[in-house]
Amino acid sequence: MMETMNEFFKFVNQESDKLLQQALVHSGLTFLSLFIAILVSVPLGILISRRRKLSGTVLGIAGILQTIPSIALLGFMIPLLGIGARPAIVALFLYALLPIIRNTYTGIVGVDANVKEAAMAMGMTDWQILWKVELPLAFPVILAGIRTATVITVGVATLAAYIAAGGLGEFIFGGIALNNSAMILAGAIPAALLALFFDFLLSRLQHVRIKKIKRVLVTGCILFVAISSLYFVPSVFGSKLLAGFPPEFMGRNDGFPALKNRYHLKINTVVIGQALLYDALKEKQIDVISGYSTEGRIKAFHLKILQDDKHIFPPYFAAPLVREDILKSYPELQSTLNLLSGKINDSLMTEMNYRVDYLHESPGEVAKDFLEKKGLYQNPRNGHKGTVRIGSKIFTEQYILAEMYKMLIEGYTDLNVTQRTGLGGTQICFGALTNNQIDLYPEYTGTGLQVILSTPQRVVDSLGGNENEVYNYVKSEFKKQFNIEWLKPIGFNNTYAVMMRQHQSERLGITTISRLVNYLSKK
Amino acid sequence: MIEVSRLKKYFGNIRAVDDISFSVKDGERFILLGTSGSGKTTTLKMLNRLIEPDEGTVTIDGKRHDDQPVELLRRQMGYVLQNTGLFPHYTIEENISIVPDLLGWDKDKTKKRIAELLIKFHLPPETYMALYPVQLSGGQQQRVGFARALVANPPILLMDEPLGALDPVTRQQIKGEFKKLNELKGKTIILVTHDISEAIELGNRICVMDGGKIQQTGSAQELLLHPKNEFVKHFFSHNHFLLQLNAFHLADITSYLQETSSPGKISELNPASTLMEVVGELSSFATAKDGIVFHDEKADKFFRIDMVSLFTAVQQKLNPGQ
């Protein structure tokens, strides 16, 4: 724990510029969405307090919006609004609606009927009653709603990093992907502090004399606009091309840091969820991405892999990672799993990924089709000797491989198989393996080297990016440290690759990463 | 002159007000009396259009009350609620100045007028102007409520159970002030209450309502002596004698009293005093035995009255033949 805290302070210290920028963006996103939400919700709350029949419908819809999981809501926004600030603001706005509408409605309906009657009887107009009686008296309740919405929005805004809108979520996602607690804390603690700070700031308004409602509103508006504009501060400094990298790539040594250190790449970056990367590139919302070399969309979207002319990306050969104890219990497992060894090369894997992602065939169909073609498929024996639990990460290739292993095990042994597919990332998958929740999953040698073993750079350099040396190193280390066995590589190398749209890369004459660096450094 | 003609208001199937007509003369204190659900409050609220009538008309000085913007109508009518309806976020001064502000009065004029009124209501302005309603007692709040209704000098005052939420002692106090306050002189007052003795004490004319209909309209004496139907008779039967003491004056029973030529000490009572006031005077030891003497200025005669002669006179006047 102490160690984590020390690392946290060290990290914050190192990354203070970035942290400040993210905090500004985060505040800006939060307040811009809140501001729009207030402008919509308060009048809507007033409206339904006048037309009570509408209140059920309006509150119902706002309530349903609130129940949509935030990640899903962000997902819905992408086809409509693309990536970046716009969909994030819309999603946050939708989340902020319910508390504000509901509290405005409750606050106004809750104003003492006698007071309202007196106001009417004295000859105040509807408008005067609203401004002089209802809003001032409902103000504390409305403000409480706004405060709730603020805290929610600050929290949900961390997810904005997933769709390249920036904010403190960049560190959180990066930290989760890299199992770096200090990094997670560097995003989470400032986010929590921001929530507390904004809540405190708004609570100050609660003590303003509520009759001066107009003055409060003017102050509030200025405050909101000022904080909202923070969002645009960091984007003033720009480069010619914009890169979008997933959180994991941003943080790992052989990812963006390697591009910076070895190629001296200087490019504006946004953090974006792995799943959205290719679409964002295709839709020209970003120009450069880091992807995987066997990705099906490379073919579908006409993307160009820039040649890694300095060989910074280590080999990522896929191989089954299996618990040693299950290999001992069922010795037939090893030979069965090795049936796939050397059978799939890069283009075969890309092709299969493409079929699943773009032709919408199921991973099972594609897997079976392949095994049949290679003459490896056998009908399931439906044995009851024991159960093998196969895991997979949350992307297409892993699903296909998991299916193949299932078919092989069921066809060649008397074991049956359960699957735990779609495990979030390397740490989650590997955690499941070491905690004996799964028995095997396909892993990549480079990931084992860099992410799981966190091998020192000195050692990585000594391996020289040689595929066999890397394989042997991880195989012996895993055995030593975890009692986990790397079986034989499947054949393809799913390494990191920097990509652009083919059309743009041709137009700019960029075919290698070095040329990209040259292009960017030209004025 | 307020004329109400064939007024109706239904809430769903309930006939809250069912075809009623009455008129209130200028300067009259007109009481709408009835139990809850009788339609009295609905009737009152239709006068300033807090409730819109379904049918029927209200004219004020010959002008229909719905042919001007409702806000303008209301600014000409003071309104006092049972639960004051003071704005909790306004000071006493701000509360009272609402209507003057709506009417566009000059600030100084408003301030002077508020100070004047607060003095009349025994709330020293220098202490009370800057306070908020919660800092005042219930009775003080209701006085502010009266001041708010009176500040712009409206010719008509509507009051919805103005004393209903007060404790008996405070109620008695404010009732006393109410009767003496010169601010109220000459104003047309329509007051809703369910309290019969309050109605008799404060009203010139009482309109008894039940089931959305008017049962009888008249002075307290008329209602007590000549109830038009069983309902009215029954309504006034409880504490009938005490009600009579409130409703009748010395002048009403003078003819049953003995004239005296040796007045001795003459009391402050006069023919306009209510019999209740006479009982009050008679209830000390000194007066109970010998009675008291009052002077009928019109006839320029002195009359002596004691408990026995009072009771006998009431008996003869109100229940002849028994």
Boltz contact constraints between the chains, C-beta under 6 A:
constraints:
  - contact:
      token1: [A, 114]
      token2: [B, 81]
      max_distance: 6.0
  - contact:
      token1: [A, 114]
      token2: [B, 83]
      max_distance: 6.0
  - contact:
      token1: [A, 114]
      token2: [B, 85]
      max_distance: 6.0
  - contact:
      token1: [A, 115]
      token2: [B, 85]
      max_distance: 6.0
  - contact:
      token1: [A, 115]
      token2: [B, 87]
      max_distance: 6.0
  - contact:
      token1: [A, 117]
      token2: [B, 85]
      max_distance: 6.0
  - contact:
      token1: [A, 118]
      token2: [B, 81]
      max_distance: 6.0
  - contact:
      token1: [A, 118]
      token2: [B, 85]
      max_distance: 6.0
  - contact:
      token1: [A, 121]
      token2: [B, 48]
      max_distance: 6.0
  - contact:
      token1: [A, 121]
      token2: [B, 74]
      max_distance: 6.0
  - contact:
      token1: [A, 121]
      token2: [B, 79]
      max_distance: 6.0
  - contact:
      token1: [A, 122]
      token2: [B, 98]
      max_distance: 6.0
  - contact:
      token1: [A, 122]
      token2: [B, 99]
      max_distance: 6.0
  - contact:
      token1: [A, 123]
      token2: [B, 71]
      max_distance: 6.0
  - contact:
      token1: [A, 123]
      token2: [B, 74]
      max_distance: 6.0
  - contact:
      token1: [A, 123]
      token2: [B, 75]
      max_distance: 6.0
  - contact:
      token1: [A, 123]
      token2: [B, 102]
      max_distance: 6.0
  - contact:
      token1: [A, 125]
      token2: [B, 71]
      max_distance: 6.0
  - contact:
      token1: [A, 136]
      token2: [B, 89]
      max_distance: 6.0
  - contact:
      token1: [A, 210]
      token2: [B, 89]
      max_distance: 6.0
  - contact:
      token1: [A, 211]
      token2: [B, 89]
      max_distance: 6.0
